[in-house]
Amino acid sequence: MTMEGSNVCFLGFLFLRSAWMKFKDPRAFETIFARYPLAGRLPSTRWAIAVPLYETIVAAFLLVPAGLVPAGVSGALALVIAGSAGIGWRRLRGESHFACGCEGSAETDEETAGAMLLRNALLCGLLASVLKVAPALRQQGFDYLGGLALLLAWDLLRSAMVTEGRVHAWKARG
């Protein structure tokens, strides 16, 4: 088991779960997708299906030990940067709390825009660190277990961020 292998598996599991949540409730994700800047330029929110399809491909590239990790990491980095741009755009428009559609139960998990951008910065840093070693990386059995352990830790962090957003909203209401 290597840390890089576990990180790649964690990222693969994260993108796979994210895609699954969108496939599970496509209407909720279409509603969220419609609130982002790119959606207004598309003829229909039905294009939202492209996001979980893309995430599934990225996850497969990250999880299948077939030398596709560099493509998976590059694809994941592109998606996280695009998502961050959309979150930043919404924040500049004055939205501070909203469901980003990244993972979790789409309509109910609201986070602060700052927390989402921090989360995405952490993901970008992790992806950039893995990108350096990606060409030589081959996942092994224990890397998948390490990836699942990292996913559990990530979920704990994300729960804290969602809770922070709810506490902030509760305090704002007085």
C-alpha positions, 0 to 999 in steps of 0.5 A, a space after each residue: 500500500 502506498 499513500 499515492 495509491 490510497 489517494 487515487 483510490 479515495 478520489 476514484 471512490 469520491 467521484 464514483 459516489 458523486 456520480 451515483 448520487 446524481 444518477 439516483 436523483 437526476 431531477 434534483 441534480 438538474 434543478 441544481 445544475 440549472 442554477 450554474 452559469 453554464 446551464 443557461 447557455 445550454 438548450 436544456 437542463 437535460 445536459 446535466 446527465 453529462 456530469 455524472 457520466 463524466 464523473 463515472 469515466 473519471 472514477 473508472 480511470 482512477 480505480 482500474 489499475 490499467 495505467 489510466 491514472 494520469 488521464 483520470 487525475 487530469 479529468 478530475 482536476 478539470 472537473 473540480 476547477 470547473 465546479 470551483 468556477 461555478 461556485 465562485 460565480 454564484 458567490 459573486 452573485 451574492 449566494 452564500 449558502 447553497 447545494 452545490 450538487 457535488 455529492 450527498 443528498 442534492 437538495 438538502 445539503 447546503 454548504 457555505 460557498 467558502 467551505 465548498 471552495 476550501 474543499 475544492 482547493 484541498 481536492 486540487 492540492 491532492 490531485 496535483 500531488 498525485 499527478 506527479 507520480 501518476 504515470 508510474 502508479 498501479 493500485 494494489 489491494 490495500 490501496 483500495 482499503 486505504 482509499 475507503 478509509 480516506 473516504 470515511 475521513 472525508 465524510 466526517 470533514 464534509 459533515 462538519 462543513 455542512 453542520 457549520 453552514 446550518 449553524 451559520 444559517 441558524 445564527 443569522 435567523 436569530 
